[in-house]
Amino acid sequence: MKTMFEVIRRPLVTEKTTVQKETIRTLAFEVHRDATKPEIKKAVEKLFSVKVDQVRVANMPGKLRRQGRYQGHRPDWKKAYVLLKEGEKMIEFHEAI
């Protein structure tokens, strides 16, 4: 059993996720590769004290990176889109500069 801090790695703060957050009440997180939808839902509800309506996940493939003649591969990762229930207060994230 993973703890809620192991399940949710970090929030994803991009232009696309900010628009989704404001319009369709959806948050995006980078989550553990082995995390399931019920684990993600439970971790978000416990960590942020909100009610979750729906969880969607997407497996993101790692990218090939090169520097000169050397190449490497970034690791694969998993993204979760969490839809909050109606009437729930939206979570605010602040990026450290």
C-alpha atoms as a printed R data frame, in Angstrom:
   type eleno elety resid chain resno       x      y       z
1  ATOM     1    CA   MET     A     1   0.000  0.000   0.000
2  ATOM     2    CA   LYS     A     2   1.419  3.331  -1.070
3  ATOM     3    CA   THR     A     3   0.948  6.434   1.040
4  ATOM     4    CA   MET     A     4  -0.888  9.446  -0.387
5  ATOM     5    CA   PHE     A     5   2.431 11.264  -0.798
6  ATOM     6    CA   GLU     A     6   3.803  8.385  -2.883
7  ATOM     7    CA   VAL     A     7   0.674  8.200  -5.056
8  ATOM     8    CA   ILE     A     8   0.589 11.916  -5.930
9  ATOM     9    CA   ARG     A     9   4.017 13.105  -7.018
10 ATOM    10    CA   ARG     A    10   3.279 16.723  -7.966
11 ATOM    11    CA   PRO     A    11   0.584 18.909  -9.486
12 ATOM    12    CA   LEU     A    12   0.949 19.773 -13.159
13 ATOM    13    CA   VAL     A    13   0.705 23.537 -13.656
14 ATOM    14    CA   THR     A    14   0.614 24.374 -17.361
15 ATOM    15    CA   GLU     A    15  -1.508 26.638 -19.528
16 ATOM    16    CA   LYS     A    16  -3.749 23.739 -20.530
17 ATOM    17    CA   THR     A    17  -4.301 22.500 -16.968
18 ATOM    18    CA   THR     A    18  -4.951 26.050 -15.727
19 ATOM    19    CA   VAL     A    19  -7.712 26.494 -18.330
20 ATOM    20    CA   GLN     A    20  -9.182 23.098 -17.401
21 ATOM    21    CA   LYS     A    21  -9.090 24.033 -13.740
22 ATOM    22    CA   GLU     A    22 -11.017 27.265 -14.339
23 ATOM    23    CA   THR     A    23 -13.575 25.955 -16.844
24 ATOM    24    CA   ILE     A    24 -14.314 22.289 -16.149
25 ATOM    25    CA   ARG     A    25 -13.108 21.943 -12.514
26 ATOM    26    CA   THR     A    26 -10.390 19.444 -13.414
27 ATOM    27    CA   LEU     A    27  -6.980 19.156 -11.737
28 ATOM    28    CA   ALA     A    28  -3.932 17.416 -13.206
29 ATOM    29    CA   PHE     A    29  -1.293 15.523 -11.242
30 ATOM    30    CA   GLU     A    30   1.788 13.460 -11.962
31 ATOM    31    CA   VAL     A    31   1.166 10.197 -10.127
32 ATOM    32    CA   HIS     A    32   3.019  6.975  -9.362
33 ATOM    33    CA   ARG     A    33   3.183  4.620 -12.368
34 ATOM    34    CA   ASP     A    34   1.505  1.790 -10.442
35 ATOM    35    CA   ALA     A    35  -1.248  3.952  -8.908
36 ATOM    36    CA   THR     A    36  -4.837  2.960  -9.655
37 ATOM    37    CA   LYS     A    37  -7.867  5.228 -10.059
38 ATOM    38    CA   PRO     A    38  -9.296  4.376  -6.590
39 ATOM    39    CA   GLU     A    39  -5.899  5.051  -4.966
40 ATOM    40    CA   ILE     A    40  -5.615  8.417  -6.734
41 ATOM    41    CA   LYS     A    41  -9.165  9.380  -5.741
42 ATOM    42    CA   LYS     A    42  -8.576  8.432  -2.102
43 ATOM    43    CA   ALA     A    43  -5.233 10.297  -1.966
44 ATOM    44    CA   VAL     A    44  -6.669 13.534  -3.453
45 ATOM    45    CA   GLU     A    45  -9.709 13.452  -1.148
46 ATOM    46    CA   LYS     A    46  -7.552 12.884   1.924
47 ATOM    47    CA   LEU     A    47  -4.753 15.297   1.012
48 ATOM    48    CA   PHE     A    48  -6.886 18.267  -0.094
49 ATOM    49    CA   SER     A    49 -10.166 17.614   1.823
50 ATOM    50    CA   VAL     A    50 -12.369 17.673  -1.302
51 ATOM    51    CA   LYS     A    51 -14.809 15.255  -2.921
52 ATOM    52    CA   VAL     A    52 -13.725 13.724  -6.235
53 ATOM    53    CA   ASP     A    53 -16.273 12.903  -8.933
54 ATOM    54    CA   GLN     A    54 -14.117 11.215 -11.589
55 ATOM    55    CA   VAL     A    55 -10.493 10.229 -12.235
56 ATOM    56    CA   ARG     A    56  -8.959  9.718 -15.692
57 ATOM    57    CA   VAL     A    57  -5.399  8.538 -16.211
58 ATOM    58    CA   ALA     A    58  -2.969  8.711 -19.121
59 ATOM    59    CA   ASN     A    59   0.326  6.870 -19.476
60 ATOM    60    CA   MET     A    60   2.909  9.254 -20.896
61 ATOM    61    CA   PRO     A    61   5.900  7.752 -22.742
62 ATOM    62    CA   GLY     A    62   9.367  9.043 -21.908
63 ATOM    63    CA   LYS     A    63  11.125 11.094 -24.554
64 ATOM    64    CA   LEU     A    64  14.389 10.370 -26.302
65 ATOM    65    CA   ARG     A    65  16.996 13.018 -25.416
66 ATOM    66    CA   ARG     A    66  20.328 13.626 -27.105
67 ATOM    67    CA   GLN     A    67  23.417 15.644 -26.360
68 ATOM    68    CA   GLY     A    68  25.833 15.434 -29.251
69 ATOM    69    CA   ARG     A    69  26.409 11.806 -30.088
70 ATOM    70    CA   TYR     A    70  25.129 10.574 -26.724
71 ATOM    71    CA   GLN     A    71  21.518  9.710 -26.278
72 ATOM    72    CA   GLY     A    72  19.334  8.702 -23.375
73 ATOM    73    CA   HIS     A    73  15.701  8.062 -22.616
74 ATOM    74    CA   ARG     A    74  13.582  9.842 -20.020
75 ATOM    75    CA   PRO     A    75  11.438  7.523 -17.898
76 ATOM    76    CA   ASP     A    76   7.763  6.862 -18.647
77 ATOM    77    CA   TRP     A    77   5.269  8.504 -16.281
78 ATOM    78    CA   LYS     A    78   1.551  8.636 -15.509
79 ATOM    79    CA   LYS     A    79  -0.757 11.664 -15.526
80 ATOM    80    CA   ALA     A    80  -4.102 11.844 -13.697
81 ATOM    81    CA   TYR     A    81  -6.985 14.217 -14.424
82 ATOM    82    CA   VAL     A    82  -9.201 14.620 -11.348
83 ATOM    83    CA   LEU     A    83 -12.708 16.085 -11.710
84 ATOM    84    CA   LEU     A    84 -14.098 17.628  -8.519
85 ATOM    85    CA   LYS     A    85 -17.755 17.353  -7.545
86 ATOM    86    CA   GLU     A    86 -20.092 20.340  -7.932
87 ATOM    87    CA   GLY     A    87 -19.888 22.784  -5.037
88 ATOM    88    CA   GLU     A    88 -16.366 21.791  -3.971
89 ATOM    89    CA   LYS     A    89 -13.856 24.566  -3.367
90 ATOM    90    CA   MET     A    90 -11.120 24.634  -6.033
91 ATOM    91    CA   ILE     A    91  -7.573 23.888  -4.896
92 ATOM    92    CA   GLU     A    92  -4.976 26.632  -5.487
93 ATOM    93    CA   PHE     A    93  -1.368 25.793  -6.363
94 ATOM    94    CA   HIS     A    94   1.497 28.269  -6.217
95 ATOM    95    CA   GLU     A    95   4.688 27.573  -8.107
96 ATOM    96    CA   ALA     A    96   7.941 28.286  -6.326
97 ATOM    97    CA   ILE     A    97  10.179 30.609  -8.299
